[in-house]
């Protein structure tokens, strides 16, 4: 039976590997040091034009948090040649859609158009970079938009503040201790001159990666890229020097309160290494082993079998400078948060002292192969990955080679990484509790 399972797993791996086509791309720099990545795929008449700026919440001044996320909204206000409120209309009237998102490490803007509108996408992104209109009226408008977003997604959502409370205890010096959305008072207090200065510092071609992916002719697109972006002047080099965190050597005990919940939760959080490390990828696998799906270790034990928990899981939040590994559970019935801690610790200790089964290991490999194939299944996904690997990892070809890192992870690696990072003296225990009204 065991041989049969292993044989099936091997066949599945072979099939996934065969379906995982190499992503061909070309990359180069303009004279202003803007990095350009082109990916030609003529299977469907669709193109994605995206620009990823190496600026996120960690780049903000301590008393001006929320700036990077704010600009995600502000730079849709309009440009010298796109009137206020017209950006989305221009995109939709030409058969496209667009969006943007911000993390602690980067900000990404993109449009998806029928491929005959690739020039329009390039022109619009060059306008955002070259001719943004940053005036007090637009700042005031987007300030209200961001406040409403915070009310909907943070202030009034159950469990929405757990990460905020985890990070402020895990990080003491590094700006990861803050939140991406920031503090509204900081945005209220910011002057127009500060917004203009933030744009001038970070929204420059030499702090940006342009990606064009889909149904394109690369030679034609190169000419358009040169026409629209080469003329944009280079900005000052962005230098970063973030403080290093001292190792956590003693368990941190803390409590946080949420007015939107009735059921408490326990959070076990550990500070972990950068997303660029192999260890971070091993932690991805550990997270999947513990909590991915109803057959995962924590779900089967705490939710299905012992009926001690409504929900349980693990999250590997990997970022450019550090990561945060979080294991959580919500109690059921008379179960206490301390009870859940004991049960979770038992499973982590097993990881640290025993090799996971060969069957579970093959399941993990299959899952990550599948994720790899799916992440490159659309032009939109490929564009995002190409930009992200270049900006945050400094290696665009990871889109093709990162899966080899996951394939190289052994059962021994899983055991050793669990022993290295997931120890009681290296963690935060956060009791996330209902706030009494």
DRENFI-40307 format. One line per 4 residues: number of its first residue (from 1); their letters; for each residue x, y, z of C-alpha. Coordinates in pm, 1 decimal. Layout:
REM residues N
NUM) a) X,Y,Z  ... .
END
This chain:
REM residues 437
1) xxxx) 0.0,0.0,0.0  278.7,240.1,95.7  461.7,172.1,-231.8  139.7,239.9,-422.2 .
5) xxxx) 94.9,576.7,-251.6  453.3,674.4,-325.0  420.5,567.3,-686.6  104.1,779.0,-729.4 .
9) xxxx) 279.6,1074.8,-567.5  576.0,1036.6,-802.8  348.1,1024.0,-1106.2  166.3,1336.4,-983.7 .
13) xxxx) 495.8,1521.1,-944.7  596.1,1422.2,-1296.7  265.7,1547.8,-1438.7  293.7,1881.2,-1255.0 .
17) xxxx) 651.7,1925.9,-1371.5  550.1,1859.5,-1730.3  269.4,2117.0,-1709.9  487.5,2382.5,-1548.1 .
21) xxxx) 604.6,2561.1,-1859.8  907.4,2787.0,-1838.9  816.5,3155.0,-1842.9  1023.5,3327.7,-2108.9 .
25) xxxx) 1096.2,3695.1,-2053.1  1335.8,3967.6,-2153.9  1457.5,4236.4,-1915.6  1667.8,4547.5,-1953.0 .
29) xxxx) 1719.6,4895.3,-1807.2  1637.0,5229.3,-1962.4  1883.8,5516.8,-1945.0  1696.9,5651.5,-1640.8 .
33) xxxx) 1748.0,5310.5,-1472.9  1383.9,5204.2,-1493.8  1382.6,4824.9,-1511.8  1169.4,4677.1,-1791.7 .
37) xxxx) 1045.9,4317.3,-1818.0  868.0,4186.8,-2128.3  684.5,3855.2,-2153.8  526.7,3757.8,-2484.9 .
41) xxxx) 237.3,3512.1,-2482.3  11.2,3529.2,-2786.5  -233.0,3261.7,-2671.6  -507.2,3515.7,-2594.9 .
45) xxxx) -553.4,3878.7,-2706.5  -492.4,4024.8,-2360.9  -207.9,4229.4,-2216.6  -113.5,4335.7,-1864.1 .
49) xxxx) 80.7,4656.1,-1808.4  205.9,4695.4,-1452.7  449.2,4908.9,-1258.3  582.0,4801.0,-920.7 .
53) xxxx) 745.9,5067.1,-706.8  990.1,4965.7,-436.6  806.5,5160.6,-168.7  584.5,5031.6,107.3 .
57) xxxx) 479.5,5104.6,461.2  827.5,5037.7,597.7  962.7,5337.6,401.6  744.6,5591.7,582.4 .
61) xxxx) 845.3,5836.3,851.8  736.2,5717.9,1199.4  496.3,6012.8,1237.5  357.9,5983.7,885.7 .
65) xxxx) 243.4,5622.8,862.2  -2.1,5521.3,590.6  164.4,5728.9,318.7  246.6,5440.6,82.1 .
69) xxxx) -107.2,5302.1,98.4  -244.8,5654.2,62.5  -53.7,5699.8,-262.4  -207.8,5379.0,-393.9 .
73) xxxx) -531.8,5582.0,-394.9  -397.1,5930.5,-459.4  -228.3,5845.0,-789.4  -563.4,5756.4,-944.6 .
77) xxxx) -680.1,6115.6,-888.7  -560.1,6225.0,-1229.3  -263.0,6361.1,-1420.8  -179.7,6656.9,-1639.4 .
81) xxxx) -352.5,6481.6,-1931.9  -609.0,6263.4,-1750.7  -872.8,6473.3,-1578.5  -973.4,6423.1,-1215.9 .
85) xxxx) -1204.0,6123.0,-1183.6  -1140.9,6005.8,-1540.5  -880.6,5730.7,-1485.4  -1123.6,5444.2,-1434.3 .
89) xxxx) -1351.1,5570.4,-1710.6  -1065.5,5571.2,-1962.0  -974.5,5213.8,-1868.8  -1327.3,5070.6,-1871.8 .
93) xxxx) -1430.8,5250.4,-2191.5  -1138.6,5081.5,-2366.7  -1234.0,4731.9,-2251.8  -992.0,4716.1,-1961.5 .
97) xxxx) -976.0,4689.5,-1585.7  -720.7,4810.4,-1336.6  -623.3,4797.5,-972.6  -342.3,4860.8,-726.3 .
101) xxxx) -224.6,4720.5,-395.0  28.3,4804.7,-125.7  229.2,4601.4,123.1  496.8,4691.0,375.1 .
105) xxxx) 754.3,4642.7,97.0  613.2,4758.3,-238.5  323.8,4919.8,-428.5  187.4,4773.9,-752.6 .
109) xxxx) -34.6,4936.7,-1015.9  -162.1,4751.9,-1321.0  -404.7,4758.8,-1613.5  -540.6,4465.0,-1812.7 .
113) xxxx) -643.7,4555.8,-2165.9  -729.9,4392.1,-2495.8  -387.9,4366.0,-2654.6  -462.7,4633.7,-2914.8 .
117) xxxx) -460.6,4884.2,-2625.6  -112.3,4810.1,-2496.5  -1.6,5160.2,-2595.0  -282.6,5311.3,-2389.0 .
121) xxxx) -167.9,5117.5,-2083.1  191.2,5235.0,-2129.1  84.7,5595.8,-2177.1  -132.5,5590.7,-1864.2 .
125) xxxx) 143.1,5448.0,-1646.0  392.9,5699.0,-1786.4  142.5,5973.6,-1702.2  115.1,5848.7,-1345.9 .
129) xxxx) 492.5,5869.7,-1315.1  561.2,6189.0,-1510.7  256.1,6411.7,-1462.9  70.0,6328.8,-1140.8 .
133) xxxx) -156.1,6602.2,-1010.0  -108.0,6625.3,-634.6  -327.3,6903.0,-498.6  -499.1,6960.6,-167.4 .
137) xxxx) -842.7,6882.9,-311.3  -731.9,6536.6,-422.2  -556.1,6472.8,-92.1  -873.4,6563.6,98.6 .
141) xxxx) -1088.8,6341.4,-124.9  -865.6,6038.2,-88.5  -824.2,6099.0,284.3  -1195.7,6032.8,324.2 .
145) xxxx) -1173.2,5726.9,97.3  -892.4,5578.0,308.0  -1077.8,5650.8,630.9  -1383.6,5470.3,499.3 .
149) xxxx) -1168.6,5176.4,392.0  -1021.5,5160.2,742.0  -1367.7,5168.3,898.1  -1489.7,4886.1,674.7 .
153) xxxx) -1183.6,4660.8,669.1  -1027.5,4725.6,1009.1  -1238.1,4908.4,1263.4  -1556.5,4708.6,1207.1 .
157) xxxx) -1422.2,4368.2,1102.5  -1385.3,4082.7,1353.9  -1025.2,3979.6,1423.1  -897.3,4246.8,1182.3 .
161) xxxx) -653.5,4392.2,1435.4  -478.8,4072.0,1532.8  -184.8,4127.0,1295.7  -145.4,4485.8,1412.3 .
165) xxxx) -117.9,4365.8,1770.9  116.2,4079.2,1683.8  355.7,4302.8,1493.6  384.0,4572.2,1756.2 .
169) xxxx) 514.9,4310.5,2002.4  730.2,4111.0,1758.5  905.0,4421.1,1623.3  1050.7,4684.9,1851.9 .
173) xxxx) 1271.6,4886.0,1612.7  1199.1,4784.3,1253.9  913.2,4970.7,1080.9  732.8,4638.5,1030.5 .
177) xxxx) 597.5,4713.1,1379.6  336.4,4936.7,1214.0  43.4,4867.0,982.6  16.0,4923.8,608.9 .
181) xxxx) -295.6,5138.6,641.1  -126.2,5351.5,907.3  -275.4,5597.9,1151.2  -537.1,5839.5,1026.6 .
185) xxxx) -405.0,6122.5,1245.0  -71.2,6100.5,1065.5  -244.5,6149.5,730.3  -459.4,6431.5,870.4 .
189) xxxx) -148.5,6610.4,996.9  53.4,6569.3,676.6  98.0,6880.7,466.6  62.5,6899.4,90.6 .
193) xxxx) 438.5,6959.7,70.9  497.8,6627.7,250.8  284.4,6439.3,0.4  468.3,6602.2,-288.7 .
197) xxxx) 804.4,6516.3,-129.2  702.1,6151.6,-80.4  608.0,6127.8,-447.9  931.9,6290.3,-558.4 .
201) xxxx) 1140.8,6055.5,-345.1  985.2,5719.2,-427.6  787.6,5753.1,-752.3  1087.3,5768.0,-981.5 .
205) xxxx) 1184.8,5546.6,-1275.6  1495.2,5418.3,-1095.4  1272.8,5295.4,-809.0  1029.2,5119.6,-1043.3 .
209) xxxx) 993.2,4805.3,-1249.9  771.4,4810.7,-1558.2  628.3,4479.7,-1676.0  438.8,4421.2,-2000.4 .
213) xxxx) 303.4,4069.8,-2041.6  69.2,3900.6,-2285.5  -19.5,3928.3,-2650.6  254.2,4165.9,-2760.0 .
217) xxxx) 519.5,4208.9,-3023.8  831.2,4272.9,-2817.9  1004.0,4486.7,-3080.7  700.6,4716.1,-3107.7 .
221) xxxx) 658.2,4737.2,-2729.8  1025.6,4825.9,-2681.6  976.4,5127.7,-2907.4  667.2,5234.6,-2712.7 .
225) xxxx) 841.7,5188.8,-2379.0  1129.4,5407.0,-2497.0  886.4,5669.0,-2630.1  684.3,5699.8,-2310.7 .
229) xxxx) 933.2,5626.7,-2032.6  1284.9,5711.8,-2152.4  1215.9,6085.3,-2126.2  1123.5,6066.0,-1757.8 .
233) xxxx) 1417.2,6199.6,-1554.6  1590.7,5974.7,-1303.9  1531.4,6055.8,-938.8  1772.9,6045.6,-649.8 .
237) xxxx) 1880.6,5698.3,-544.8  1667.1,5559.3,-262.0  1883.5,5444.7,27.8  1750.6,5225.8,307.6 .
241) xxxx) 1898.5,5154.1,647.2  1651.2,4990.3,881.0  1741.4,4899.4,1239.4  1807.9,4533.8,1314.9 .
245) xxxx) 1598.3,4352.7,1571.5  1761.2,4183.2,1867.9  1673.1,3811.9,1894.2  1373.5,3722.3,2107.8 .
249) xxxx) 1513.0,3512.0,2392.7  1221.5,3511.3,2635.7  852.2,3446.4,2577.4  651.1,3767.6,2540.8 .
253) xxxx) 305.3,3753.4,2699.6  49.1,4009.0,2586.2  -322.9,4074.0,2553.3  -521.8,4264.9,2294.8 .
257) xxxx) -889.4,4353.5,2279.1  -1132.3,4365.6,1988.0  -1483.5,4514.7,2022.2  -1603.5,4319.5,1716.8 .
261) xxxx) -1557.0,3965.7,1853.2  -1732.0,3742.0,2104.1  -1496.2,3443.6,2086.9  -1133.2,3493.6,2193.5 .
265) xxxx) -831.2,3358.9,2008.8  -480.3,3253.9,2097.1  -191.2,3369.2,1878.1  156.8,3220.6,1892.9 .
269) xxxx) 392.6,3436.5,1688.7  760.6,3402.3,1601.8  997.4,3641.3,1423.6  1146.6,3458.7,1124.8 .
273) xxxx) 1396.2,3534.8,845.0  1351.6,3720.2,516.3  1141.3,3578.3,233.9  1464.9,3549.3,35.1 .
277) xxxx) 1596.5,3263.2,250.1  1543.8,2891.5,204.9  1430.0,2873.7,567.2  1137.1,3100.8,481.9 .
281) xxxx) 1027.5,2855.9,212.5  1056.4,2569.4,462.2  826.9,2764.3,693.8  579.7,2789.0,404.3 .
285) xxxx) 575.7,2410.2,396.1  539.2,2383.1,773.5  244.8,2621.6,757.6  80.9,2410.7,488.0 .
289) xxxx) 145.2,2092.1,685.2  -12.0,2233.6,998.5  -313.0,2409.7,856.7  -382.5,2376.5,484.9 .
293) xxxx) -724.2,2217.3,442.4  -937.7,1988.4,655.8  -682.3,1707.4,640.9  -413.2,1925.3,799.4 .
297) xxxx) -267.5,1843.5,1138.9  -419.3,2124.0,1345.3  -762.1,2106.6,1184.2  -791.2,1730.7,1221.7 .
301) xxxx) -674.7,1737.5,1581.4  -837.4,2048.9,1727.6  -1148.5,2089.8,1513.6  -1239.3,1740.7,1391.6 .
305) xxxx) -1116.8,1494.2,1651.6  -1097.9,1669.7,1987.5  -1357.6,1935.8,1905.3  -1161.4,2189.0,2108.1 .
309) xxxx) -1152.0,2461.4,1846.8  -1378.4,2636.4,1598.5  -1082.7,2718.6,1378.6  -707.7,2668.0,1385.3 .
313) xxxx) -428.8,2752.7,1147.3  -78.8,2875.1,1075.2  37.3,3170.3,866.6  385.8,3235.6,733.0 .
317) xxxx) 389.8,3608.3,663.8  718.8,3635.3,477.5  849.0,3981.8,393.6  1157.9,4142.3,244.6 .
321) xxxx) 1351.0,4199.4,568.2  1189.8,3963.9,822.6  898.8,3725.6,847.4  633.0,3662.1,1109.0 .
325) xxxx) 511.9,3308.4,1170.0  173.4,3287.2,1344.5  -15.8,2986.5,1477.2  -369.0,3060.0,1599.9 .
329) xxxx) -682.9,2891.3,1729.3  -1031.8,2984.6,1849.5  -1165.2,2779.6,2143.2  -1487.2,2580.9,2142.9 .
333) xxxx) -1703.2,2515.3,2448.8  -1515.3,2501.2,2777.7  -1173.2,2490.6,2613.5  -937.1,2760.7,2739.1 .
337) xxxx) -670.2,2946.9,2547.6  -411.6,2772.8,2764.9  -554.5,2434.7,2659.7  -510.3,2527.2,2294.8 .
341) xxxx) -153.2,2641.1,2355.3  -68.5,2301.6,2504.3  -218.3,2115.6,2207.7  -46.4,2334.9,1949.1 .
345) xxxx) 287.1,2304.4,2129.3  253.6,1927.9,2119.6  232.7,1929.6,1739.8  524.4,2169.3,1704.1 .
349) xxxx) 736.0,1952.0,1932.7  657.6,1654.2,1709.8  782.2,1852.3,1411.6  1100.3,1931.0,1600.8 .
353) xxxx) 1169.8,1576.2,1713.0  1028.1,1352.0,1439.0  1036.7,1346.3,1060.8  698.8,1391.8,900.1 .
357) xxxx) 577.2,1084.9,715.2  688.3,1022.9,357.5  324.3,1036.5,255.0  271.1,1381.0,412.6 .
361) xxxx) 596.3,1499.6,257.3  483.7,1395.3,-91.4  149.3,1567.1,-35.0  335.2,1888.1,44.8 .
365) xxxx) 548.0,1859.4,-266.5  239.1,1801.2,-479.5  65.2,2101.5,-325.0  354.8,2336.3,-392.1 .
369) xxxx) 395.3,2209.8,-747.2  25.7,2278.0,-799.2  54.4,2626.6,-653.3  346.6,2698.3,-881.9 .
373) xxxx) 154.1,2592.3,-1191.1  -152.0,2793.9,-1088.2  49.3,3108.9,-1012.7  171.6,3111.0,-1373.5 .
377) xxxx) -160.8,3011.9,-1526.3  -261.7,3364.4,-1630.0  -84.3,3658.5,-1788.4  -197.5,3874.6,-1497.5 .
381) xxxx) -36.1,3636.6,-1246.9  284.8,3611.6,-1449.3  314.9,3990.9,-1470.3  277.9,4024.3,-1093.8 .
385) xxxx) 532.2,3748.8,-1027.4  789.6,3891.4,-1268.7  769.5,4234.1,-1106.4  770.3,4096.0,-749.7 .
389) xxxx) 1069.0,3868.3,-800.7  1267.1,4154.4,-950.8  1176.2,4421.5,-694.8  1182.0,4219.8,-372.5 .
393) xxxx) 1423.4,3937.0,-451.2  1649.4,4095.7,-710.8  1614.2,3785.6,-930.0  1340.9,3788.3,-1194.9 .
397) xxxx) 1418.6,3431.2,-1300.0  1289.3,3301.3,-966.9  962.3,3277.1,-1154.3  1120.2,2966.9,-1309.5 .
401) xxxx) 1361.0,2851.3,-1040.0  1193.0,2910.5,-703.3  1005.9,2582.3,-736.9  1345.1,2408.8,-737.3 .
405) xxxx) 1406.7,2551.2,-389.5  1081.5,2395.2,-268.0  1166.9,2067.1,-439.5  1502.7,2063.1,-261.2 .
409) xxxx) 1342.8,2089.2,84.4  1374.1,1761.6,273.1  1193.6,1616.2,571.1  1509.8,1685.3,768.6 .
413) xxxx) 1492.8,2052.9,666.1  1138.5,2072.7,800.1  1244.4,1924.6,1132.0  1552.4,2146.9,1162.0 .
417) xxxx) 1376.7,2472.5,1073.4  1100.3,2398.6,1325.7  1371.0,2345.7,1589.5  1550.5,2663.6,1487.3 .
421) xxxx) 1262.1,2912.1,1495.1  951.1,2772.3,1667.8  1058.8,2761.0,2031.0  873.4,2892.6,2338.8 .
425) xxxx) 1153.7,3132.4,2433.5  1142.9,3289.9,2085.7  777.0,3374.9,2067.7  488.6,3600.9,2153.6 .
429) xxxx) 179.6,3454.0,2318.8  -104.8,3693.9,2245.8  -446.6,3647.9,2402.2  -685.2,3816.2,2161.2 .
433) xxxx) -994.1,3893.9,2366.4  -1340.3,4046.7,2328.4  -1347.6,4406.4,2445.3  -1615.0,4460.5,2706.6 .
437) x) -1847.4,4744.0,2615.3 .
END
